[in-house]
């Protein structure tokens, strides 16, 4: 649905589950009206001003990239066939581009990639080469009940070298 926005040596590549319906329709990451992605990455200091989904290509200027664990499908998680995910391909992308952090936007994306049900928010034990893995609460409006912006602040501090 959406092409990856990836370059070598980024600070963070954000990884969602799959493009939402509105994002796929507009061909823009995190385009749904209730999605908090653009506001939270600004609030935690990863961008100097708030971008919108139509500005997503500008993320590379700030050392940020975007991908999903399931490509070629869109919709809510209930509509996605997660058996079609390709963790090996995502691993290859990380080894090739070596971002500092692969940050999963929500536990579901991390569960699909790591192939385990029990996932905690925050820094994970696993690494891919030199890339650390981090799980943040989903920015989707559908996940408001699990929202905790403090974990997004932890992610920003991690990539800015303020925590290890």
Backbone bond lengths (Angstrom), bond angles and torsions (degrees), N, CA, C in turn:
res aa  C-N    CA-C-N  psi(-1)  N-CA   C-N-CA  omega(-1)  CA-C   N-CA-C  phi
1 X - - - 1.439 - - 1.523 111.25 -
2 X 1.347 116.17 -58.12 1.455 120.72 179.79 1.529 109.06 -115.13
3 X 1.315 115.54 134.95 1.460 119.48 176.21 1.522 109.47 -69.46
4 X 1.320 116.08 148.14 1.457 120.71 174.35 1.516 109.66 -60.70
5 X 1.302 115.75 148.51 1.465 122.99 170.09 1.520 105.29 -115.57
6 X 1.325 115.48 91.05 1.461 121.44 -171.05 1.530 109.24 -138.34
7 X 1.324 115.01 142.91 1.457 122.45 174.01 1.528 106.91 -146.41
8 X 1.317 118.03 163.79 1.466 120.10 179.50 1.529 112.90 -64.96
9 X 1.319 115.04 145.34 1.462 124.31 169.26 1.520 115.38 60.23
10 X 1.322 117.12 37.13 1.462 120.41 175.83 1.527 110.14 -74.06
11 X 1.315 116.42 160.39 1.463 120.61 174.90 1.532 109.74 -69.40
12 X 1.331 115.71 -48.33 1.466 121.03 -176.87 1.520 109.23 -141.32
13 X 1.322 115.64 138.09 1.455 120.89 162.60 1.522 105.25 -112.54
14 X 1.336 115.20 120.00 1.461 121.25 177.68 1.516 108.54 -85.18
15 X 1.330 115.62 136.28 1.465 121.04 -177.37 1.517 109.49 -126.91
16 X 1.332 115.52 114.24 1.450 121.23 175.12 1.513 110.36 -94.11
17 X 1.330 116.52 -176.30 1.463 119.90 178.26 1.526 109.98 -75.37
18 X 1.333 116.26 -58.61 1.466 123.61 179.32 1.525 106.49 -162.85
19 X 1.299 116.37 164.72 1.465 119.90 178.57 1.520 110.15 -63.33
20 X 1.321 116.32 134.60 1.455 120.08 172.58 1.522 109.56 -71.09
21 X 1.310 116.77 167.25 1.471 121.58 -177.34 1.522 112.50 -57.80
22 X 1.333 116.78 -46.59 1.469 120.19 -179.20 1.522 110.39 -67.57
23 X 1.320 116.98 -40.45 1.470 120.31 177.90 1.522 110.77 -60.97
24 X 1.324 116.98 -43.14 1.463 120.58 179.28 1.529 110.64 -65.00
25 X 1.312 116.30 -42.41 1.471 120.82 -179.96 1.532 111.40 -62.37
26 X 1.333 115.78 -42.63 1.471 120.45 -177.88 1.523 112.79 -87.32
27 X 1.342 116.26 -12.03 1.467 122.25 -175.32 1.535 110.93 59.07
28 X 1.351 114.29 44.41 1.461 123.02 -179.38 1.530 108.84 -140.19
29 X 1.308 115.88 132.74 1.468 120.14 177.87 1.535 110.75 -66.22
30 X 1.328 115.68 141.83 1.467 124.48 173.21 1.533 111.82 52.46
31 X 1.333 116.12 48.96 1.460 122.05 -175.70 1.520 113.98 -90.73
32 X 1.315 118.68 -10.46 1.462 120.91 -179.39 1.523 111.30 -61.57
33 X 1.335 117.97 142.39 1.462 120.77 -174.65 1.525 114.48 -63.71
34 X 1.316 118.72 -26.42 1.462 120.72 -179.99 1.521 114.27 -92.85
35 X 1.334 117.58 1.24 1.464 120.34 -176.15 1.529 110.47 -77.91
36 X 1.330 115.99 133.39 1.461 122.85 -176.18 1.532 113.78 -95.78
37 X 1.345 118.04 5.27 1.463 120.43 -173.88 1.529 112.52 -55.19
38 X 1.313 116.77 -51.76 1.467 119.97 -173.61 1.524 111.76 -66.74
39 X 1.314 117.45 -36.90 1.465 119.20 179.52 1.522 111.49 -73.25
40 X 1.334 117.88 -38.24 1.468 118.26 -176.29 1.524 111.69 -73.60
41 X 1.322 119.39 -36.23 1.472 117.07 179.99 1.526 110.81 -67.57
42 X 1.317 116.61 -27.74 1.469 118.82 173.88 1.530 110.37 -75.68
43 X 1.326 116.61 -45.57 1.472 121.26 -176.92 1.529 111.83 -58.02
44 X 1.339 116.73 -37.33 1.473 119.49 -178.64 1.527 112.05 -86.67
45 X 1.325 117.42 -0.07 1.465 120.58 173.50 1.518 116.24 92.11
46 X 1.333 117.93 14.40 1.466 119.11 179.63 1.527 112.53 -81.69
47 X 1.339 116.85 -18.83 1.467 121.78 172.96 1.523 107.45 -131.10
48 X 1.329 118.36 146.64 1.462 120.97 -177.12 1.526 114.15 -75.24
49 X 1.326 116.80 -18.59 1.462 121.60 175.30 1.523 107.00 -146.51
50 X 1.325 116.00 162.82 1.461 118.74 -177.16 1.516 110.61 -77.14
51 X 1.311 114.50 124.11 1.456 122.34 174.80 1.523 108.80 -91.19
52 X 1.314 115.99 172.40 1.461 120.92 173.23 1.525 107.96 -126.21
53 X 1.306 115.58 173.74 1.467 119.16 -177.00 1.524 112.12 -59.08
54 X 1.311 118.73 -32.42 1.468 119.21 179.83 1.530 112.17 -71.74
55 X 1.341 117.45 -13.13 1.470 122.56 178.60 1.526 112.17 -96.60
56 X 1.328 118.09 10.41 1.466 118.84 -168.37 1.521 113.67 -56.98
57 X 1.314 119.21 -29.95 1.467 119.99 178.42 1.529 112.14 -62.78
58 X 1.329 117.58 -24.48 1.464 121.88 -179.65 1.529 112.80 -68.20
59 X 1.329 117.55 -16.28 1.465 120.19 -178.27 1.525 112.43 -56.74
60 X 1.315 117.50 -33.45 1.470 120.18 -179.32 1.526 111.41 -57.76
61 X 1.328 117.22 -32.98 1.470 121.59 178.52 1.523 111.60 -60.47
62 X 1.320 116.83 -26.20 1.462 122.05 -177.18 1.526 112.02 -103.97
63 X 1.323 116.80 11.36 1.461 120.77 178.34 1.512 113.85 77.91
64 X 1.321 117.14 25.23 1.456 121.82 -176.70 1.521 110.46 -120.52
65 X 1.340 116.45 145.48 1.451 121.97 178.91 1.519 110.86 -134.84
66 X 1.343 115.07 174.94 1.464 121.40 -175.26 1.521 111.28 -141.59
67 X 1.325 115.46 142.07 1.460 122.65 172.17 1.525 108.29 -157.67
68 X 1.317 116.34 -178.45 1.467 123.05 175.92 1.520 109.02 -139.37
69 X 1.325 117.09 156.20 1.460 119.78 177.80 1.521 112.13 -76.90
70 X 1.328 117.29 -24.30 1.464 121.09 176.72 1.521 107.46 -120.83
71 X 1.305 116.22 118.60 1.462 122.01 177.81 1.523 108.37 -102.25
72 X 1.333 116.78 153.01 1.456 120.20 175.22 1.511 115.25 83.70
73 X 1.340 117.73 4.11 1.457 121.89 176.06 1.519 108.01 -133.05
74 X 1.320 115.86 158.19 1.456 119.34 176.49 1.522 109.69 -147.12
75 X 1.325 114.49 162.33 1.456 120.83 178.48 1.518 111.12 126.13
76 X 1.325 115.56 -173.96 1.462 120.79 175.14 1.521 109.16 -67.95
77 X 1.321 116.58 160.73 1.467 120.19 -179.84 1.528 112.01 -53.88
78 X 1.330 117.79 -34.48 1.473 120.64 -178.98 1.525 112.14 -65.69
79 X 1.330 117.73 -19.53 1.462 121.95 -179.33 1.529 113.16 -96.01
80 X 1.328 116.77 -4.38 1.468 121.23 -174.99 1.530 110.12 -94.56
81 X 1.325 116.69 136.03 1.462 122.31 173.69 1.529 107.38 -91.30
82 X 1.321 115.52 95.72 1.455 120.39 -175.77 1.526 113.17 -69.70
83 X 1.339 116.91 -12.11 1.463 119.73 173.27 1.529 110.56 -65.36
84 X 1.328 116.50 -18.18 1.463 121.70 179.96 1.531 112.54 -86.98
85 X 1.323 116.86 2.14 1.465 119.07 177.88 1.522 109.07 -68.49
86 X 1.308 115.09 158.96 1.464 120.47 -177.76 1.524 110.00 -134.20
87 X 1.356 117.07 76.12 1.457 119.75 -179.04 1.533 113.33 -56.38
88 X 1.319 117.71 -32.88 1.472 119.93 -179.82 1.527 110.73 -64.18
89 X 1.325 117.06 -40.06 1.463 120.84 178.47 1.522 110.86 -65.53
90 X 1.326 117.32 -42.14 1.462 120.47 178.09 1.528 110.21 -64.58
91 X 1.312 116.93 -40.28 1.464 120.78 176.71 1.527 110.80 -60.21
92 X 1.322 116.76 -45.24 1.469 120.84 178.14 1.523 111.45 -59.33
93 X 1.333 117.12 -41.43 1.470 120.86 178.47 1.531 110.38 -61.41
94 X 1.328 116.30 -41.47 1.466 119.56 -179.13 1.526 110.77 -68.20
95 X 1.333 117.08 -40.98 1.461 120.09 178.49 1.534 111.31 -64.91
96 X 1.320 115.91 -36.57 1.461 120.05 179.82 1.529 111.71 -70.77
97 X 1.338 117.01 -43.68 1.467 120.83 -171.86 1.523 114.49 -99.29
98 X 1.324 118.16 -18.45 1.461 124.75 174.99 1.530 115.69 45.28
99 X 1.335 117.49 58.89 1.467 117.86 171.36 1.526 108.86 -66.68
100 X 1.308 116.95 160.79 1.466 120.02 175.65 1.524 110.32 -64.55
101 X 1.347 115.70 -40.70 1.467 120.66 -176.17 1.525 109.99 -138.28
102 X 1.315 115.74 137.28 1.458 122.80 164.77 1.523 104.58 -101.72
103 X 1.340 116.20 111.05 1.462 121.44 -176.14 1.520 109.83 -105.49
104 X 1.314 115.78 117.31 1.456 120.79 178.00 1.520 109.27 -81.49
105 X 1.319 116.13 127.04 1.452 122.24 178.39 1.528 106.95 -87.80
106 X 1.325 114.80 81.81 1.458 121.67 -179.16 1.517 112.63 110.54
107 X 1.319 114.86 151.91 1.465 120.54 -179.10 1.520 112.84 -66.22
108 X 1.337 117.99 -33.92 1.464 120.17 -176.48 1.526 110.81 -60.39
109 X 1.328 118.18 -43.41 1.469 120.95 178.99 1.528 110.13 -60.49
110 X 1.331 116.93 -41.75 1.468 120.80 178.84 1.524 111.13 -67.58
111 X 1.327 117.50 -40.60 1.466 120.35 178.72 1.526 111.10 -60.70
112 X 1.311 116.06 -42.90 1.464 120.53 -178.92 1.528 109.86 -65.66
113 X 1.323 117.24 -45.36 1.462 120.63 -178.27 1.525 112.04 -68.86
114 X 1.321 117.01 -47.17 1.467 121.30 -175.28 1.522 113.13 -82.54
115 X 1.344 116.38 -9.26 1.464 122.02 178.63 1.535 111.71 57.58
116 X 1.347 114.61 43.63 1.464 119.69 173.44 1.514 109.57 -146.68
117 X 1.337 114.93 149.40 1.463 120.07 -175.57 1.521 112.53 -82.45
118 X 1.322 116.67 -37.16 1.470 120.44 -175.10 1.523 109.22 -84.85
119 X 1.326 115.35 111.24 1.459 122.05 -179.31 1.523 107.68 -132.41
120 X 1.298 116.70 133.45 1.464 121.62 174.21 1.523 107.82 -106.76
121 X 1.319 116.75 152.59 1.450 120.51 174.19 1.521 110.02 -68.44
122 X 1.309 116.79 153.85 1.457 122.09 175.89 1.512 112.53 104.76
123 X 1.318 114.32 -166.12 1.462 122.76 -177.98 1.529 109.77 -67.77
124 X 1.320 115.97 134.68 1.469 122.40 -179.35 1.529 110.05 -98.79
125 X 1.315 116.84 161.53 1.467 122.10 178.53 1.529 111.61 -72.12
126 X 1.325 116.71 -30.80 1.463 121.20 -176.76 1.528 111.07 -72.08
127 X 1.313 115.05 150.18 1.461 122.55 171.81 1.520 108.02 -135.45
128 X 1.322 116.01 159.93 1.465 122.09 173.67 1.523 105.23 -123.55
129 X 1.326 116.90 101.99 1.459 119.12 -172.05 1.517 108.06 62.61
130 X 1.348 116.58 -121.05 1.468 119.79 177.10 1.530 112.22 -97.62
131 X 1.336 117.17 2.57 1.462 122.16 -177.25 1.526 110.60 -83.93
132 X 1.332 115.57 121.55 1.456 120.67 175.78 1.525 109.29 -85.94
133 X 1.323 116.04 152.15 1.459 122.37 -179.57 1.519 109.61 -107.60
134 X 1.318 115.19 137.29 1.466 121.71 -177.32 1.521 107.94 -137.79
135 X 1.327 116.51 140.50 1.461 121.11 178.01 1.525 108.35 -117.02
136 X 1.340 114.72 122.14 1.466 121.73 178.60 1.535 108.88 -113.17
137 X 1.327 117.11 155.43 1.455 119.36 176.23 1.528 110.76 -60.25
138 X 1.303 116.27 142.68 1.457 121.30 -179.97 1.522 110.82 -60.68
139 X 1.334 114.79 138.36 1.458 120.67 177.16 1.525 112.21 -85.20
140 X 1.318 117.58 -3.41 1.462 121.81 -179.98 1.523 110.76 -62.08
141 X 1.319 115.68 140.61 1.460 119.79 174.93 1.516 112.27 -60.10
142 X 1.329 116.96 -27.32 1.465 121.42 179.41 1.525 112.07 -69.37
143 X 1.335 117.05 -15.12 1.467 121.04 -177.59 1.531 112.17 -108.47
144 X 1.315 118.02 20.94 1.470 121.01 -176.91 1.526 113.55 -54.53
145 X 1.320 117.77 -30.92 1.458 121.02 -178.87 1.520 113.54 -65.85
146 X 1.329 117.36 -17.03 1.464 121.78 -178.61 1.522 111.64 -110.46
147 X 1.311 117.42 8.87 1.460 121.14 -173.51 1.527 111.48 -69.59
148 X 1.330 115.48 132.66 1.462 122.36 175.27 1.517 107.25 -148.80
149 X 1.320 116.06 99.77 1.459 119.52 -176.98 1.528 112.57 -66.56
150 X 1.333 118.46 -20.93 1.465 120.48 -179.69 1.527 111.80 -59.14
151 X 1.320 116.94 -34.14 1.467 119.98 179.56 1.529 109.91 -68.95
152 X 1.317 117.84 -33.16 1.462 120.88 175.07 1.532 110.56 -66.92
153 X 1.342 117.42 -35.91 1.461 120.13 174.59 1.530 110.45 -64.76
154 X 1.345 117.06 -36.96 1.474 120.56 176.22 1.529 110.80 -61.34
155 X 1.326 116.37 -42.14 1.459 120.82 178.84 1.524 110.58 -60.97
156 X 1.315 117.05 -45.88 1.467 120.73 179.58 1.525 110.54 -62.10
157 X 1.323 117.19 -41.65 1.466 120.50 178.86 1.527 111.01 -65.46
158 X 1.308 117.01 -36.45 1.458 121.35 178.72 1.516 110.86 -61.50
159 X 1.323 117.53 -48.15 1.472 119.56 -177.02 1.516 112.73 -76.07
160 X 1.323 117.23 -20.33 1.457 119.43 176.79 1.529 110.87 -88.72
161 X 1.345 116.75 3.49 1.462 121.20 175.10 1.516 114.69 80.77
162 X 1.330 117.27 15.20 1.458 120.43 -178.34 1.514 113.15 -87.80
163 X 1.333 118.02 -11.90 1.461 121.89 171.88 1.522 107.45 -140.52
164 X 1.316 116.04 159.63 1.474 118.04 -179.84 1.500 111.06 -122.21
